[in-house]
Amino acid sequence: MSKALEISKLHAWYGESHILHDVNLSVEQGEVVTLLGRNGAGRTTTLRALLGLTGRREGSIKINGVEAINLPTYRIAHLGVGYCPEERAIFSSLSTEENLLLPPMVSKTAKGMSLEDIYAMFPNLAERRNSQGTRLSGGEQQMLAVARILRTGARLLLLDEISEGLAPVIVQALAKMILTLKAQGYTIVMVEQNFRFAAPLADRFYVMEHGQIVEQFAAGELNAKMPVLNELLGV
């Protein structure tokens, strides 16, 4: 089986600013991988570069074995990629349910989750289905942002800081969601500042600093790597 994601020698720029420097990482089908690092390390730019949302890119980005470095963003999405940005981008003029009905299917092979399945996974959204999208709490908006990409049929999910600033009960619900999706065979790449949220969920970790991968290790090596992580992240 091909890797869900394989990045090699990736460089990316915003205008004249060279942000990513020779980034190499890979993600197996069905894996949960977390990108750790301080703010400004290049983690979000890595997700954006995967989708062609930065400026110039060089290197190789293979999604399910397909080279995507020169594809436009909409074509990359149609390779089965779903992106949940930090800013969430909920449509304020639409209800919760209308936000969920909006996204088109991006996969030719995988069906998106039904509304019934979404509401079973996120009971809060079922209760608020007729509420205006931006009237939801921060946690409910985050659930909606993730649920919306599950409607598209995407099987490779890029999640940017989904736990940031949320109440512990919501963070627990999101953790449960990630474990459920993993059990269903989804592949997930998470950018996370909240190390305690990410630690029990991820199969492997990459640590970024100054636009480069400086450390990588499996979940089983986590305890041994804690001194290094303390130094790199101040966790």
C-alpha positions as CSV (number, residue, x, y, z in Angstrom):
1,M,0.0,0.0,0.0
2,S,1.3,3.4,-0.9
3,K,2.0,6.0,1.8
4,A,-0.9,8.5,2.4
5,L,1.6,11.3,2.4
6,E,5.3,11.5,1.4
7,I,7.1,14.9,1.5
8,S,10.7,15.1,0.4
9,K,13.1,18.1,0.1
10,L,10.2,20.5,0.4
11,H,11.0,24.2,0.4
12,A,8.3,26.9,0.6
13,W,8.3,30.7,0.4
14,Y,5.9,33.5,1.3
15,G,7.0,36.2,-1.1
16,E,10.7,36.6,-0.6
17,S,10.7,34.9,2.8
18,H,12.1,31.3,2.6
19,I,10.0,29.5,5.4
20,L,10.5,25.8,4.8
21,H,14.0,24.3,4.4
22,D,14.3,20.8,3.1
23,V,11.4,19.3,5.0
24,N,11.1,15.5,4.8
25,L,8.3,13.5,6.4
26,S,6.0,10.6,5.6
27,V,2.7,9.3,6.9
28,E,1.4,5.8,6.5
29,Q,-2.3,5.1,5.7
30,G,-4.3,5.1,8.9
31,E,-1.6,6.8,11.0
32,V,-2.0,9.8,13.3
33,V,1.1,12.0,13.1
34,T,1.7,15.2,15.1
35,L,3.9,18.2,14.1
36,L,5.3,19.7,17.2
37,G,7.2,23.0,17.6
38,R,7.1,26.5,18.9
39,N,5.1,29.2,17.2
40,G,6.8,30.3,14.0
41,A,8.6,26.9,13.6
42,G,6.9,26.3,10.2
43,R,4.2,23.7,11.1
44,T,1.2,25.5,9.7
45,T,3.2,26.5,6.7
46,T,3.9,22.8,6.1
47,L,0.1,22.1,6.0
48,R,-0.5,25.1,3.8
49,A,2.3,24.1,1.4
50,L,0.8,20.6,1.0
51,L,-2.3,22.3,-0.4
52,G,-0.5,24.9,-2.5
53,L,-1.5,27.8,-0.2
54,T,1.9,29.3,0.1
55,G,4.0,31.1,-2.5
56,R,6.6,29.2,-4.5
57,R,7.2,25.5,-3.6
58,E,10.0,23.2,-4.5
59,G,10.6,19.5,-3.8
60,S,8.1,16.6,-3.8
61,I,4.7,16.1,-2.2
62,K,3.1,12.8,-2.9
63,I,-0.5,12.2,-1.8
64,N,-1.5,8.5,-2.1
65,G,1.4,8.1,-4.5
66,V,0.4,11.1,-6.8
67,E,2.9,13.9,-7.2
68,A,1.1,17.1,-6.1
69,I,3.8,19.8,-6.0
70,N,2.6,21.4,-9.2
71,L,-1.1,20.8,-8.8
72,P,-3.6,23.7,-8.1
73,T,-5.3,23.6,-4.7
74,Y,-8.6,22.3,-5.9
75,R,-6.9,19.3,-7.6
76,I,-5.0,18.5,-4.4
77,A,-8.3,18.5,-2.5
78,H,-9.7,16.1,-5.0
79,L,-6.9,13.6,-4.0
80,G,-8.9,13.2,-0.8
81,V,-7.4,15.9,1.4
82,G,-9.4,17.8,4.0
83,Y,-7.9,20.9,5.7
84,C,-9.2,22.4,9.0
85,P,-7.4,25.7,9.4
86,E,-6.8,27.4,12.7
87,E,-9.3,30.2,11.8
88,R,-12.1,27.7,11.2
89,A,-13.8,29.8,8.4
90,I,-17.4,29.1,9.5
91,F,-19.9,30.8,7.3
92,S,-21.8,33.3,9.6
93,S,-24.8,33.6,7.3
94,L,-25.5,29.9,7.3
95,S,-26.9,27.6,10.0
96,T,-24.9,24.7,11.5
97,E,-26.6,22.3,9.1
98,E,-26.2,24.5,6.1
99,N,-22.5,24.7,6.8
100,L,-22.4,20.9,6.9
101,L,-24.4,20.6,3.6
102,L,-22.2,23.1,1.8
103,P,-18.9,21.2,1.0
104,P,-18.7,19.2,-2.3
105,M,-17.4,15.7,-2.4
106,V,-13.7,15.6,-3.1
107,S,-13.1,11.9,-3.4
108,K,-14.1,9.7,-6.3
109,T,-13.8,6.6,-4.1
110,A,-14.8,7.5,-0.5
111,K,-18.2,8.7,0.4
112,G,-18.4,11.6,2.9
113,M,-20.0,11.0,6.3
114,S,-23.7,11.4,6.4
115,L,-25.4,14.0,8.6
116,E,-26.7,11.2,10.8
117,D,-23.1,10.0,11.4
118,I,-21.9,13.5,12.0
119,Y,-24.6,14.2,14.6
120,A,-23.9,10.8,16.3
121,M,-20.2,11.8,16.6
122,F,-21.0,15.4,17.6
123,P,-24.3,15.5,19.6
124,N,-23.7,19.3,20.3
125,L,-24.1,20.0,16.6
126,A,-27.3,18.0,16.4
127,E,-28.7,20.2,19.1
128,R,-27.6,23.4,17.4
129,R,-28.3,22.3,13.8
130,N,-30.6,25.4,13.2
131,S,-28.3,27.9,15.0
132,Q,-26.3,30.4,13.0
133,G,-22.8,29.1,12.5
134,T,-21.0,31.9,14.3
135,R,-23.5,31.8,17.3
136,L,-22.0,28.5,18.3
137,S,-19.5,28.4,21.2
138,G,-15.8,28.2,20.2
139,G,-15.7,24.5,20.9
140,E,-18.9,23.9,18.8
141,Q,-17.4,25.9,16.0
142,Q,-14.3,23.8,16.1
143,M,-16.4,20.6,16.0
144,L,-18.3,22.1,13.0
145,A,-15.1,23.0,11.2
146,V,-13.8,19.4,11.5
147,A,-17.2,17.8,10.8
148,R,-17.5,19.8,7.6
149,I,-14.4,18.2,6.1
150,L,-15.7,14.8,7.1
151,R,-18.6,15.4,4.8
152,T,-16.4,15.7,1.8
153,G,-15.1,12.1,1.6
154,A,-11.5,13.3,2.4
155,R,-9.5,10.5,4.1
156,L,-6.3,12.5,4.7
157,L,-7.1,15.1,7.3
158,L,-4.9,18.1,8.1
159,L,-5.9,19.6,11.4
160,D,-4.3,22.9,12.6
161,E,-4.4,23.5,16.4
162,I,-7.9,22.2,16.8
163,S,-7.6,22.1,20.6
164,E,-6.4,25.7,21.0
165,G,-8.2,27.8,23.6
166,L,-11.0,25.3,24.2
167,A,-12.5,24.0,27.5
168,P,-11.2,20.7,28.7
169,V,-14.5,18.9,28.1
170,I,-14.4,20.0,24.4
171,V,-10.7,18.9,24.1
172,Q,-11.7,15.5,25.5
173,A,-14.5,15.2,22.9
174,L,-12.1,16.1,20.1
175,A,-9.6,13.5,21.3
176,K,-12.3,10.9,21.3
177,M,-13.2,12.0,17.8
178,I,-9.6,11.5,16.6
179,L,-9.5,8.0,18.1
180,T,-12.8,7.1,16.4
181,L,-11.6,8.4,13.0
182,K,-8.3,6.5,13.4
183,A,-10.3,3.3,14.1
184,Q,-12.2,4.0,10.9
185,G,-9.0,4.2,8.8
186,Y,-8.6,7.9,8.4
187,T,-5.1,9.3,8.1
188,I,-4.5,12.4,10.3
189,V,-1.7,15.0,10.4
190,M,-2.1,17.4,13.4
191,V,-0.3,20.6,14.2
192,E,-0.5,21.0,17.9
193,Q,0.8,23.3,20.6
194,N,-1.0,21.3,23.3
195,F,1.4,18.5,23.8
196,R,-0.7,16.8,26.4
197,F,-3.6,16.6,24.0
198,A,-1.5,15.2,21.2
199,A,0.7,12.8,23.2
200,P,-1.9,10.0,23.7
201,L,-3.3,10.2,20.2
202,A,-0.3,10.2,17.8
203,D,1.5,7.2,16.4
204,R,4.5,9.3,15.6
205,F,5.9,12.8,16.2
206,Y,7.9,15.3,14.1
207,V,9.4,18.3,15.8
208,M,10.0,21.4,13.7
209,E,12.3,24.4,14.4
210,H,13.2,27.2,12.0
211,G,11.4,25.6,9.1
212,Q,13.1,22.2,9.4
213,I,12.4,18.8,10.9
214,V,14.9,18.5,13.8
215,E,13.5,15.4,15.5
216,Q,11.2,12.5,14.8
217,F,10.2,9.5,16.9
218,A,7.5,7.0,17.5
219,A,4.9,7.1,20.3
220,G,6.8,4.3,22.1
221,E,9.9,6.5,22.4
222,L,8.1,9.4,23.9
223,N,9.3,8.9,27.5
224,A,12.9,8.6,26.4
225,K,12.5,11.8,24.2
226,M,11.1,14.0,27.0
227,P,14.4,15.7,27.9
228,V,14.8,16.7,24.2
229,L,11.2,17.8,24.0
230,N,11.6,19.9,27.1
231,E,14.5,21.6,25.5
232,L,12.9,22.1,22.1
233,L,9.4,23.0,23.2
234,G,9.6,23.9,26.9
235,V,6.7,21.5,27.6
